[in-house]
Amino acid sequence: MVAIKERLDRLCGVISIRFAGQEARIFEDPPGYLPELPPLREYPLDESIISRHWRKEFPFMTIQTPSMMCLLELNPKLAAHLVAQERTDVSSLLPLNEAPDFVFQYEDAIRAFGAFHEKVHHWYPILSPETFDLYLKTLESPLIPSSDSCLVLLVATIGSIAQCSTLTAAYDAGLSHHYISKALCMLPNVLSEFSLTSVQCLVLLTSSKAQAILKCRLFEDDERKSDSLRRSFWSILLIESDLSYHIDMPESNIWKFDDRILLPGVQSSWQPFHEDQRNLIYSMRPTHSLRMPSDTVKAYFLAQIAMCRMVRRCTTSVIVSQGQEHYSPVVAMELMYQLTTWHSHLPSDIRFELYDVSIALPNDFIESVSSSATSSVAAVTRFLQMQYYLCLAGIYWPAVHSVINIGILEAAPLADCGRFFESYFGFVITAVSVLPNCPHNSWSIYAK
């Protein structure tokens, strides 16, 4: 309890800046001690899922919440600047007539597909067993601009990056650059088609435009295609939720359909190839490859959807009374119950153990998790564990803020304040172990 009080006192000292009129600073130019950022033409006030009118007083734990950024002595417009920095510089793309010509190297392409399947596909399992047939056919034929060719090139791009140890190594190898340059030349074909393949291409480009096809019943009579389409929908939803919640991005309204689109079925295969093609793919992969069983892919994907829905519907234990947000232990208890229930329903192969914060970490903890090879099953398990602790920290953060805001320990149960620090500790150490094995969204982990 003494240690918790000392931490709270230290936080009070760090954020004493709030007495200087925090709310008034949110939309003003940052003071001199904040880092300089490039000017924005206009701050997109209406592009956030968190309203800056009635919620700006409470510092929700996202970088797009201006009051939270002020509390941490960061630029309140940081999220908008990050979005501006991340937007593609179109001048860096090759013109259509300058895209490099190349011929697929068969073994390189097969290795890239194997790396895609082993390291990426289980995060967003949107491809069907016929994908590898299409892949092989494209390798052996002239490359004609089409959605099919674009999909093959995107898979080859992602796979060639995934099989490199670092992004620098992938850049130096140069193969992914040739693939993606050619794929981008085919975007007009993708955008003009109203097909499942065009949806899959756009998902691989992390674009939420693909949801347009979900508003019709195009594949209602084809269960296999319908299931692939549903997996695409839920992958889009996971990608958009991960990005839009933490940075300042407009939403595509995909959440309007989450109660209308069925969850993907688990009876059919989610592998991007037929079973008799497995040996061909893995004959060119390293013998120590650590791939994930098909049933585990399905279990992880459904567990991640459940977590995403849970966080979306209620992410913090705050109630509004007389126009002010206050911590509610009752709401916190209910949210904790939901989170515990989610954890208890995880299948045994992806159910994680909870950390005992009383046991000190070994001195070489960071080095060991950064250097050791991790199976795909361990990677998704740790990712779910990180999500668990992140959600838990969000539940109990309002208790700590209440103590800071009012200035007395009695403002919230001390045990709940302690749970915040324990859960934040759990989040940090799991995030450290997840980063080396989570190639699809390392940026958002840093944002969290």
Buried (B, 14 or more C-beta within 10 A) or exposed (E): EEEBEEBBEEBBEEBEBBEEEBEEBBEEEBEEEBEEBEEEEEBBEEBBBBEBEEBBEBBBBBBBBBBBBBBBBBBBBBBBBBBBEEEEEEEEBBEEEEBEEEEBEEEBBBBBBBBBBBBBBBBBBBBBBEBBEBBBEBBEEEBEBBBBBBBBBBBBBBBBBBBBEEEEEBEEBEBBBBBBBBBBBBBEBBBEBEBBBBBBBBBBBBBBBBBEBBEEEBBEEEEBBBBBBBBBBBBBBBBBBBBBBBBBBEBBEBBEEBEEBEBBBBEBBBBBBBEEBBEBBBEBBEEEBBBBEBEBBBBBBBBBBBBBBBBBEBBBBBEEEEEEBBBBBEBBEBBBEBBEEBBEEBEEBBBBEBBEBEEEEEEEEEEEBEEEEBBBBBBBBBBBBBBBBBBBBBBBBBBBBBBBBEEEBEBBBBEBBBBBBBBBBBBEBBBBBBBBBBBBBBEBBEBB
